[in-house]
Amino acid sequence: MQTTELLINVLNDLNDIKAINVKPLDVRQITSITDYMVIASGTSSRHVHAIADNLIHKMKTRFVLPYSVQGDINDEWIIVDLGDIVVHIMQPTIRAFYNLEKLWTLHNQPQVAMA
């Protein structure tokens, strides 16, 4: 699957289960570890877990297997590594604490427009 198609699928899958404040970031000029970081929030630990589960399930139906899925035991944050796209799903307080948008938009890199 091409990266653009994968990104569109990720954004649609996050939207399907009502992820909030979804921000896709093009990080190709900043790092070689991935092309895009997608940062999204869930309203509770249950919502964060459901968003991640939905994303993983939908990716598997497209024969895209995550390289890794990491998270804390309280489901305050979960990272789904899809290779060209790394998805961070967090509760709002954790998201504000880590402020990944600022970290991954150094040098005023443009953010990707939502589909």
N, C-alpha and C positions, 0 to 999 in steps of 0.2 A: 504494500500500500504506500502510495506517495505521501510525503510529509503534509502537504496541504490538505489532502483528503483525510488523513489521520486527524489533523487539527480540527477540521470541520466536524468529524464524528465525535471527537472528545467534547467539543463545545455543545453539540446537540445532546450528547449523553448527560452532561452536567445539567443542562437546561431541563431535560426530561424529569429529573428528580428534584428540581427547584433549588439547585445550588445558587447561592447569592453572591453578588459582587464578583463575578467571574472576570478575570483579567488575563488574557493571553499576552505573553511578552516574547518578542523576538530577541533571542540572546546569541544569535550566530556571530555577531561582531564582538561579543564579550568573552565567550567561552567555547571550547570545542567539545564539551561533554554532552551537549544536547542542542537542538535548534530552537526549541520553544519551551518556556516555563509557563504553565497555566496555573494560576492561583485562584482558588475558590473558597467560599466559606459555607459552613453548615450551621444551623441554628442551635444545635445541641450535639452531644456525643453520638446519640442515636442517628441523627441526621448525617453527620460526618461519615459514620460507618455505612449508612445506606447509600450515600453518594458514591463512596469508593466501591462498594459491592456492585452497584449498578454499572459503574464504569468498567470494572473488571469483567463482569458477565457479558456486557455488550461487546467488549473488545474480543473476548474469546469466541463469540458467535461469528466474528469477522476473521477468525484465525490469527488474531494479534494477541500474543501472550506477553504479559508484563515481565520485564527483566527482574523486577523486584517490587515488593510492596512492603513498606515500613510504616510503623506508627507507634504511638505510645499506648500503654495499657488502658488509658482512660478515653481513647478515641478523641483526644483534643486535636490531633493532627494525624494525617495519613498521607504518605507520598506514594504515588503509583508511577513507576519508571517504565515508560513505553519506548525507550530508546531515543528517538528523535524528539519526543515530547515527555517532559516530566511534569506530573500533575500534583500540586500541593493542595490538600483539602484540610481546612482548619476552622476551628471555632474563632469567632471574631476577636476575642481577647488575645488568643495565641497569635493570630495573624498580625494584630497591631504590635505585639511585643517583638516579633521577628522582623516585621516590616520588609518582607522579601521584594515587594515592588520597588522600593528604594534601592535595595542591594543590586537587583538585576536590571535597573534602568540607569546605571551610572553613565555619565557622559551624555545624558539626555537622549538615550536611544528611543526611537519611536515605538509606541505600543501598537500592537496589531489590532486592527478594527474587528469588532465582533461580527460574525456572520449573521 
